[in-house]
Amino acid sequence: MFESDSSLVVILLSSILGVSLLLLTTILGISRALDRLERRLADLGQGGVAQGSAPSASETAVGGAFETFLAEDPRRRQLPKAEQFAEYRRWRQEQGLNWSGS
């Protein structure tokens, strides 16, 4: 009877140790992931990804850049929508308002 009790205790203790190790590993993994996220957020707060110039006057105007585009040449309002947008894309490229591909 003693042998079965001692083997039961060994199995129980090894099971508790195994579950404890799994929990510890999981907690450490979560902690590392949170630390990485915290560092990323700190980098963003210091201008890591959001490095850009201030918006131009045409972008902050009341009607936005499209209204500025239309106001520059009144004939643009008479164009069909497809041509307006094609011209607008060209205008944005000329003004340097498009995002670069890099």
Summary of the structure (lengths in Angstrom):
residues: 102
radius of gyration: 31.5
end to end distance: 74.1
largest distance: 100.7
contacts: 195
relative contact order: 0.06
helix: 75%
strand: 0%
